[in-house]
Amino acid sequence: AIAPRGDLVYELAWRLARALLAKGETVRAEDLAREAVDLARASFDRRELGHGLATLALVRSERGYPGEAIELVERALDEFRAIRTPFELARTHEIAADLAAAAGRPAPASLGHLLEANRLYGKLGLEDPPSGLRERIRAMEAQPRPAVTGPSAVRLLTASDRVRRVVETARTRAGAGQSGTINPGSGIGMLGKI
């Protein structure tokens, strides 16, 4: 009542939104998360804006809008990067990993966020990061990755017979069973003239 737009109000708003989300009350959670974002933005409080955006991302994901959720969490990451708050940044990378997995994004997207969270926690000197982070990373790293073959495979442009032989040898030894696509020509490509 004394400070309806004060920093305590928008911090409580996003915290209550997360509590309501845990109870399954997504509509009320979204209203509070949006209020937190609006108040923090009006007050130029980037830290609380980051928390509000991350909370809104969680709510939008739960309500079935994974693309919007990922966009919101990326904006939250930007806020925490800008003000250099490693703990909040690490926690938000964990949220981003969960949202990427929930949206069906390829595993490397989630793993990248988890690895960055782990790096940030290490920078803070946390021996044992919260939320079983290292176990999650180990589990993701242990998952088999599909081989890149066919039309999505990388193509190499080169005029060098030596480079072609090296690539052919590598493909043969890798068990690909295909010669792949190597285009002779001007030598202009990712590697330039070799």
C-alpha positions in Angstrom: 0.0 0.0 0.0 2.9 2.4 0.8 4.9 1.7 -2.4 2.6 -0.1 -5.0 5.3 0.2 -7.6 8.3 -0.5 -5.3 10.9 -3.2 -5.9 9.5 -5.4 -3.3 6.2 -5.6 -5.2 7.7 -6.9 -8.4 10.0 -9.3 -6.6 7.0 -10.7 -4.8 5.0 -10.8 -8.0 7.5 -13.1 -9.8 8.0 -15.2 -6.7 4.3 -15.7 -6.2 3.9 -16.4 -9.9 6.4 -19.3 -9.6 4.6 -20.6 -6.5 1.3 -20.5 -8.4 2.8 -22.2 -11.4 4.0 -25.0 -9.1 0.3 -25.4 -8.0 -0.9 -25.4 -11.6 -2.6 -22.0 -11.5 -1.1 -20.8 -14.8 -3.6 -18.0 -15.5 -2.9 -16.3 -12.1 0.8 -17.0 -12.5 0.9 -15.4 -15.9 -0.9 -12.3 -14.6 1.6 -11.9 -11.8 4.6 -12.6 -14.0 3.5 -10.0 -16.5 2.9 -7.5 -13.7 6.5 -8.2 -12.4 7.9 -7.6 -15.9 6.0 -4.4 -16.4 6.9 -2.9 -13.0 10.6 -3.9 -13.3 10.8 -2.4 -16.8 9.1 0.8 -15.7 11.6 1.0 -12.8 14.6 0.1 -15.0 15.5 -2.7 -12.6 17.2 -5.1 -14.9 17.8 -7.8 -12.3 14.1 -8.1 -11.4 13.2 -7.7 -15.1 15.4 -10.8 -15.8 13.6 -12.8 -13.0 10.2 -11.6 -14.3 11.0 -12.6 -17.9 12.4 -16.0 -16.8 9.2 -16.6 -14.8 7.0 -15.6 -17.6 9.0 -17.9 -19.9 8.2 -20.8 -17.5 4.5 -19.9 -17.5 4.2 -19.5 -21.3 5.9 -22.9 -21.7 3.5 -24.5 -19.3 0.6 -22.9 -21.2 1.8 -24.4 -24.5 3.8 -21.7 -26.1 7.4 -23.1 -26.2 8.7 -20.8 -28.9 7.6 -17.7 -27.0 9.0 -19.2 -23.8 12.4 -19.7 -25.4 12.4 -16.1 -26.7 11.5 -14.8 -23.2 14.2 -16.8 -21.5 16.8 -15.5 -24.0 15.7 -12.0 -23.1 16.1 -12.8 -19.4 19.6 -14.2 -20.1 20.4 -10.9 -21.9 19.4 -8.9 -18.9 21.6 -10.9 -16.5 24.5 -10.8 -18.9 24.2 -7.0 -19.1 24.4 -6.5 -15.4 26.9 -9.3 -14.8 25.1 -11.4 -12.2 26.6 -14.9 -12.6 24.3 -16.7 -10.1 21.1 -15.5 -11.7 22.6 -16.1 -15.2 23.5 -19.7 -14.2 20.0 -20.4 -12.8 18.5 -18.9 -16.0 20.7 -21.1 -18.2 19.2 -24.1 -16.3 15.7 -22.8 -17.1 16.7 -22.3 -20.7 17.9 -25.9 -20.9 14.7 -27.2 -19.5 12.6 -25.1 -21.9 14.7 -26.1 -24.9 14.2 -29.8 -24.0 10.5 -29.2 -23.4 10.2 -27.5 -26.8 11.8 -30.5 -28.5 15.0 -28.7 -29.5 18.1 -30.8 -30.2 19.9 -32.0 -27.2 23.0 -29.9 -27.8 20.9 -26.8 -27.2 20.0 -27.9 -23.7 23.5 -29.3 -23.0 25.1 -26.0 -24.0 23.0 -24.1 -21.4 23.8 -26.7 -18.7 27.5 -26.5 -19.5 27.4 -22.7 -19.3 25.5 -22.8 -16.0 28.1 -25.2 -14.6 30.9 -22.9 -15.7 29.3 -19.9 -14.0 28.8 -21.8 -10.8 32.4 -22.9 -10.9 33.4 -19.2 -11.4 31.5 -18.5 -8.2 33.4 -21.2 -6.3 30.4 -23.5 -5.8 31.9 -26.9 -5.4 28.5 -28.6 -5.7 26.1 -26.7 -8.0 22.4 -26.8 -7.1 19.8 -29.0 -8.7 21.9 -32.0 -9.6 23.4 -30.1 -12.5 26.5 -32.3 -13.0 24.4 -35.4 -13.1 22.2 -33.8 -15.7 25.2 -32.9 -17.8 26.6 -36.5 -17.5 23.3 -38.0 -18.5 23.1 -35.7 -21.6 26.6 -36.3 -22.6 26.0 -40.1 -22.4 23.1 -39.9 -24.9 24.0 -41.2 -28.3 24.2 -38.6 -31.0 23.0 -39.2 -34.5 25.6 -39.2 -37.3 25.5 -36.4 -39.8 25.0 -38.0 -43.2 23.1 -37.4 -46.4 21.9 -34.0 -47.5 22.6 -32.4 -44.1 26.2 -33.4 -44.1 28.9 -30.7 -44.4 30.3 -30.3 -47.9 33.9 -29.4 -48.6 35.0 -27.5 -51.7 38.7 -27.9 -52.6 41.0 -28.2 -55.6 43.5 -30.2 -53.7 43.9 -33.9 -54.3 45.6 -34.4 -51.0 42.7 -32.9 -49.1 40.3 -35.1 -51.0 42.3 -38.2 -50.1 42.5 -37.2 -46.4 38.7 -36.7 -46.3 38.0 -40.0 -48.1 40.3 -41.8 -45.7 38.6 -40.2 -42.7 35.1 -41.1 -44.0 36.2 -44.7 -44.8 37.7 -45.2 -41.3 34.7 -43.6 -39.7 32.6 -46.3 -41.3 30.4 -43.9 -43.1 30.5 -46.2 -46.2 29.9 -43.2 -48.4 32.4 -41.1 -50.2 30.4 -38.0 -49.4 30.4 -34.9 -51.6 33.6 -33.2 -52.4 33.3 -30.8 -55.2 36.5 -30.1 -57.2 36.6 -26.6 -58.5 38.2 -23.3 -57.8 39.2 -24.2 -54.3 37.0 -21.4 -52.9 35.0 -22.6 -50.0 35.2 -22.7 -46.2 38.8 -23.7 -46.3 39.8 -21.4 -49.2 42.5 -22.6 -51.6 44.5 -25.5 -50.1 
